[in-house]
Amino acid sequence: MGLLILLVVGGIIGWVASLIMRTDGQQGIVLNVVVGIVGALLAGFLVTPLIGGAPITSGVISVPSILVSLVGAIVLLAIINLFRRGAVR
């Protein structure tokens, strides 16, 4: 059940991040889920130890963990855009 929730929340986070970064037209639902989960992992390993709390990948779904995961997904999309286009956009 935890994996299913992670996929759904990761998909929503990836979709919102792609809307913020204006890359939604280039991505499908699968890439939105991947970006959301990888962004959550990135934020969970790098940001969460600095500010405290539990990452979304541990199964704890709270407002701070969702916001940190969203920031991680946005940073991931910015890095991808930087390598793909040469600009963050």
N, C-alpha and C positions, 0 to 999 in steps of 0.2 A: 504494500500500500504506500510506503514511503517513497518508493521509486516512481510510482504513478503521480504522486503529488509533486515530486521534484520535476518531473517532465512537464506537468501542466504549469507550475509556477515558473519554471525556466523558460517555457514557451512564451508566457505572458511578459516576462521581463525582457526577453530577447526582442519581442515585437515592439514593446514600448521603447526600448533602446534604439531599434531601427527606425522608429518614427522620429525620435529626437535627432538622430544623426542623418535623417533623410535618405536612408538606404533601403526602405521597405519595398520599393518597386523591384529591386534587384534580388531580393531574398524570398525564399519560399518559407513554408511553415517549418520544414525540417531544419533549415539554416537558422531560423529564429530560435528554435529549441536549443540547437547546438551553441549559438552565441550566448543565450541566457544561461545555460549550464556552465559553459567554460568561463563566462564572466563571473558567475557565482563562485566557481572554484578559484579563479584569480583573486577575487576580492576576499574570499575566505582565507586564503593563505597569506596574503599580503596586508590587507587592511584590517581585518577583524582582530588579529593579535595586538594591533596598535591601539584600537579604540575599545576593545573588550567586547563581550557578547559572544553569541554563537553564530556560526555561518549557516546559511540556508541549506547547505549540503549535509549538515548534521541532523536535519529533520526538524529543526526549530524554525517555525515560520512566524516572524514578528515584523513589525514595521521597520525597526532598525536593520534587521537582516535583509529585508527586501530592498531597502534603499541602498545598502552597501553592495548588494548583488547587482542592482541597476547601475550603479556607478562603475562597477567592474565590467559590465557588459558594454557600457558606453566607451570606456577606455579601450576595451578590446576592439570595438568597431573603429575607433579613432586610429588605433595602431594598424589595423587592416587597411583602412583608407589611406593612411600615410604611405604604406608600401605599395598599394595598388595604383594610386593616382599621383603620389608625390605631394598631396595636400590633405590636411585633416578634414576640410570641408566645413 
